[in-house]
């Protein structure tokens, strides 16, 4: 019997449930409670909350015993776009949240926590949160009336005609909007939507201007043209491709005629132009008096004054490279690389055997008291001894040690392992990072403005906020080898504590000599340009 009664009751659809939630005859607490229950049912969430940006606790939660930490609520409030025209959900701390409208139009947020945050359920929750947000805004904010209210408020302000046409185009979601103000039969001002004010005089084609003139006659007026009069003045509005709010356009046109008649627009336009010119003149005058540093800037490169290029001491195959790029090494202790010396070892064994034989021959000559044979044997032994010393020195040079304390410099050192080199081939550099200086490139226009002994500031390109004081040591009297510009090489010192500076870094060396107003800098540059080109 009970089953028959249940089957006879009408079934409630999802549309009925949504309509029951978004009723206009309920207060905020009732709506919030119903919305949390609906959100849990539609998104399979474990909990849902309706929160306001400034409240410490949610307005409503489902289930009722669910809690939301105050810090999480505050973080959500900071992430949500409360004043955006359309809302998107945000995710944070395992929650998804979106802005909604409450009865009366105030803003709140709906936050849910999913039971199983799989990609499918997250996407489903995203779509349904967006739907609930749109439903709340449609039910409690009346967006059409709000758009009209915003546009009418803008008409009452001192808005530029081009901006007004653009706002009307967005209000009607139209392709274009053209505005014409008539003072009697004369056109006072023309404006086209989304067109810069600088082209206002040519803002409408002649055919469109003629059509708006004819539109003052109701019998010749097109359906997409609206006209309103105010005394002897008139306003004509042509809207092409309106897709919403079309019924409000006659009301908007009448509001423009009342608030912005032809004479008002003309006066405002002239006043605005003169105001812009005056402001521009004042700004230009003010900027010309702003003092700027009277600085001289030249290109500079960090170098090490104590650097060694390490070359192959003999020809052969490099067995191994024992250091890496930018590795710190100690003078006479750190092995840089090793060269195969097996062939030298063979020559050394032969020379030592010959030396032993020469020593025996020398002793035999000494026992026989043969002076000539003794002298020849001694000369041969001395020559072989010198050859042995030379071969041992060459063999020892196969292990190359660091000549100075410093850092290894040489990209891709691994490529030398197993490579054949000739004596004198460069392999790597060792630079002392504690003995840094600057190589300067002084252009000819600055040559007579910079003196030896003058102090300056070095700013590296990789960190312009860092500064290092320096002093010019010398400037070469001869032009550098660079052919693209006329420049002279120079050298400047750097302080002992150079921090992160490394050889090879580039930057600028700046000489500051007080301040000059901008007009002086411009005038000096213009004067030099004229003298260089008109000098006879």
C-alpha positions, 0 to 999 in steps of 0.5 A: 500500500505504501509503495502504491502511495509513493508511486502516485506522488509526483516526482520532483525534477532537477529543474524543480529543485533549482527553482525552489532554491532560487526563489525571490521570497526568501531571506539570505539565510534560507537561500544560503542553506538551500544552496549548500544542500543543492551544491552537495547533491549536484557535485557529490561534495562532502561539504559546502559553505556560503561565505561573505568576504568580511564575515568570520563564519559561513552564513550556512554549511552543509552538513550543518556540523561542517566547519571552515577554518578562518584562515582558509576563508580569508585566503579564499576571499583574497583569491576570488574576483569579487567585482569581475563581470563574470566569475570563474571558480578558484581551487585552494586547500582542497576547495573549489569556490566561486562568487555568487549573488545573495537575495538583494544583490550582495556578493558571497561565495560558494565553496565545496570540498569534493569527496573524490577529487578526480579529474572527472569530478573536478570538471563536473564540479567546475561546470556546476559551480559556474551554473549555480553562480550564473543562476544566482546573478540572474535571480538577484542582480538583474544584470540588464537593469544594472547595465542600463543604470551604469550607462545612464550614470556615465552619460551624466558625467563629462565623458568624451563622445568617442568613449560614450559611443564605445560604451553604447556599443558594449551595452548593446553588444553591437558591431558599431555605434555612431553618434551625431550631435546637431545644433540646428541644421549644422553638425556639432560633433561626430563620433564612432565607437572604438575610435581614438579622439585624435581622429574625431573630425573624420570619425564618420564617413560622408554617407553615414553623416548624410544618413544621420541628417536624414534620420531627423525626419521620422518618415526617412528614419531607419529602424536602427537609428534613434533620434531625440531632440532637446530644444533646437538641438538633436542627437542621432544614434545609429546602432549596427548589429545590436544583440541585446538591450535594444529596447533600451536604446530610445531611452538612452538616446533621450538621456544623451539629448538631455544631458549632452546637448550639441552646445554642451558637447561642443563646449566640453570638447573645446574645453577638453582640448585646451585643458589637454594642451595646457596640461601638456605644456605644464608637464613639458615645462616641469619635465624640462626643469627636472634635474638628471645626473650629468653622467658619462657612460663607457663600456667596460669588461672585468679582467684579471690582472694576474692570469695565466694561459696554460699550454701543452708543454710537449706534444702527445696525447692528454691522458686526463684533465684533473680539474673542472671549469671554475674550480679553485686551484693552488699554485704548485699543488693542483694537477691540471692535466696529464700528458702521455709520456710513455715514448719519453720513458722508452727514450729515458731507458735507452739513455740510462743504458747508454750512460751505464755503458759509458761509465764502464768504458770510462773506468776501463780507460782510467785503469788502462791509463789511456788519456785520450780514451778516458777523455772521450768516455767522460765526454760521452758520459756527460752528454748522456747524463745531460740527455737523461736530465732533459728526458726526466724534465720532459717526463715530469712536465707531462704532469701540469701543475697550477702556476698560480692560485686562482680559478680554472677558466675553459669551457668544455674541458672534457673534450681534451681527454684523449685528444692529441695536442702539439707543444704550445697548444692552449688548453685552459686559463687560470685566473686570480679572481682577487686581482680584478680590474676593468678594461675600458673602451673610451669613445672619441666623443668622451675622450676629452671629458674623462681624465686619468685618476678620475673616480667612477662607478662600475655597474655590471650588466647582470646586476645593474643595482650593484655598484663598485667604485673604481679609478681610471689608471690610464687611457691609451693614446692610440686607437684600439683595433676595433674598426666599427667605432673610434675607441681608445683602450683604458684601464680602471682599478676595482676595490679589493672586495669585488663580491660576485664579479668574475673576469669576462663580465661586462657592464658600464663605467659611469662618471657622475658630475652632479646634475643638469636640468633636462632642457640643458642636456637637450640643448647641449646635444642639439648644439653639438649636432648643429655644429658638427653638421653645419661647421664650415 
